[in-house]
Amino acid sequence: MKTTRTLLLIAVLLSTVAVSVQAQSPGWHFKLTGEKLKQGHWTQVLPADRYDAEHDYGYDFISSPAKLDEGKTVFFSLRVPDGNYRVTVTVGSKKRAAETTVRAESRRLMAENVATRKGEYKTVSFVVNKHSPVIDKEHSVRIKERERTKLNWDDRLTIEINGTAPAVATIDIEPDTTATTIFLCGNSTVVDQDYEPWASWGQMITRWFGPDVCIANFGESGESASTFIQVGRLAKALSMMRPGDYLIAEFGHNDQKQKFPGAGAYYNYATALKTFIDEVRVRRGNIIFATPTQRRSFADGKIRETHGDYPDAMRWVAVREQVPVIELHDMTRTLFETLGEEGSKQCLVHYPANTFPGQAKPLADNTHFNPYGAYEVAKLVIEGMRTHEFPFLKALSKDYIPFNPAKPDDPKSFRWQQSPFYEGLKPDGN
């Protein structure tokens, strides 16, 4: 065990050096419109420019626009080394009014419903973490087979331009070494979900932070605190951590299902959480816990407790080790109970058959969030952050409005521009 841990720590140190050297490469500046712009020097991107093994940038995943400024969803990718990248997207058009939503990598929401008048341009700037499974020449994260097609683990940084009438003029990408990084470690309630209608709070919370903070999501469906460590996910996150960065760990859903000698809330689970604390602190990082989100399980109008001792075990470790805790367990209980037994379905993947293309059967999942539910829970996470007054909250978007789980947003008012990819297969874990 000690030998394995030593090898992982060596791998982390080696990969940290590699990332810092690679991040010194120059920035990239792309023009995706045919309009003449007053200033700047960009590489013109044409519909024929496609990202592939021979080309380091171009349109990706779905068909290119038939012509520039077509007003349809596009994906643009650039091959870059692992690291953080500051992305500035100029949206708008001289020809028409537009409304544009910008997402990055695996559907991380970066800017939503940005309206521009005809002839008006607006810029949105954010920092994106790009990572591959590679830790160093000898070590890699043991990702699952279904992750091999996920945008979060590939060789490129991908920007999705979506919206009711999207318009993008330019995309500027440059390495960033100044933003505070918040690493997210957790399960299917945290991971960036690639496919509609699944979503998690980890891919929504990005919308509320400006370019001084980077949200780096390393979560994966089906993971427990101990398996997250065993397959190298924690080692990969630590390889990119700098002093002063943060790591949020939310586990419990899958940990409680483990059946082996030593399994249990106050043994294997608590030990794994202590490992997170020690490994983050030795790198002069900051550790934060988040208790697991509730399952939608009602009895007499109230949420039934389904997580056993695991939330209390996390709290126990946190008190002993002086770790701040975001109480998602309590806040999601309030959220679900406020919406009610039927109304709370609107937070989760509950859809009748044929809601989505190729969906022959109804979807009824009481654990995994849809975009509205993930959006609400992301604001609960921010409220948990606000109770601790973390310094990085200085980068919170000016349009963020304090949120009360007892007064959730009206689901009918939530506007989500769907990505073109759907999957009926539920995420691992429950």
Secondary structure, DSSP 8 states (H G I E B T S, - for coil): -HHHHHHHHHHHHHHHHHHHHHTTS--EEEE-SSS--SS---EE--TT-B-BTTBSEEE-SS---SSTT--S-EEEEEE--SEEEEEEEEEE-SSS-EEEEEEETTTEEEEEEEEE-TT-EEEEEEEEEE--SBSSSS-B----GGGGG-GGGSSEEEEEEEEEE--EEEEEEEE-SSSEEEEEEESTTTS---SBT-B-GGGTGGGGB-TTEEEEE---TT--HHHHHHTTHHHHHHHT--TT-EEEEE--TTGGG--STT-SIIIIIHHHHHHHHHHHHHTT-EEEEE-------EETTEE---STTHHHHHHHHHHHHT--EE-HHHHHHHHHHHHHHHHGGGGEEEE-TTSSTT--S-EEEEEEE-HHHHHHHHHHHHHHHHHHT-GGGGGB-TT-----TTS---GGG------S-B--S--S--
